[in-house]
Amino acid sequence: MCTVTVWREPGTVQVTMNRDERWGRAPELPPSVRPGGPSGIAWAAPADGERGGTWMGVNDRGTVACLLNGYTADDLSLLGRDDVPSRGEIVPAVLERTPADAFRWLADGLDPSPYPSFTLLVISSSDAIELRWRRSDRLLRRALDSGWTMVSSSFWRPDEVLAWRQSRFERWRDDGASHRDGVPLFNLLEEPGRRAWSPFMTRMMSATRSLTQVRVHAERAALHWWPREGRDPIDPTRPRSELELPLWTARETAR
């Protein structure tokens, strides 16, 4: 469960992600900047309060990565097992690499077989891909076009819910792709009578727990994070956390 919108044009990337999770999962940890390790690449992301990984982040080379859970019958035997690696470790593995190295690793080095099903989006100024791993299938890859893209997942009634979200996304896009304080109104959509279907989702056992947005433009990457307070909507004018990363090319030019 999750919904992601992506806007790409030359020199600009905006990725906005609704993270859907169980009500009982540990609260998320606010975003922080992780200093560059052996690679020298710094990156910023919130963190899962239960297993420590992350679902979305950006590095100082302008690469954005986000991960949505997938759902198949083959995943059921893996859930809740300590010996199964967390999907939340995949995004850091992408962000700790240069864009070229990350895309090479995704093409030749990533072994998805230990993980439950997932969809991974990796977006840079020059390339953008979706990797779709379902345990009953092979790893599928597709390029993301410029302009608007939406990717979503749902454990509950997936065919109906995803088709409904796609139709609402296309309507929003065709009506002008309106925003509120920089946040796509599609990501904030909580339609009366369809709260279990909406991108900003509320169900009995799960809900949208946060919204995270990354904007990459010119010489900086900005990450905003809005955790949800109970069952209330979020206020896009008041992110709980705002971080900025100077991009590596800008730092090098300034030296």
Number of C-alpha atoms within 10 A of each C-alpha: 22 25 26 24 19 23 17 22 13 10 12 15 23 23 28 26 27 26 24 24 19 14 17 8 12 12 15 17 15 17 21 16 17 14 14 14 9 8 10 12 17 21 24 25 28 22 20 17 14 11 14 13 18 24 24 31 27 33 30 28 26 31 27 29 28 24 27 27 24 21 20 12 9 12 15 10 9 15 10 8 9 9 8 12 14 17 22 21 15 21 23 22 14 24 26 25 23 18 22 11 12 19 20 13 15 18 12 9 10 15 11 18 12 13 18 23 23 19 21 24 24 25 26 21 18 13 16 20 18 19 18 22 22 23 20 11 9 11 17 11 16 11 13 18 14 14 11 17 16 19 19 22 22 19 13 14 9 15 11 12 20 20 12 15 21 15 12 16 23 15 13 16 16 10 9 8 14 14 13 12 11 13 20 21 18 26 21 20 20 18 13 9 8 15 15 19 23 23 33 25 27 21 16 8 9 16 24 26 25 20 25 24 25 27 20 28 16 13 16 18 26 18 26 23 23 21 22 18 10 9 13 8 16 17 15 19 11 12 16 14 15 16 15 17 20 18 20 17 14 14 12 8 7 7 5
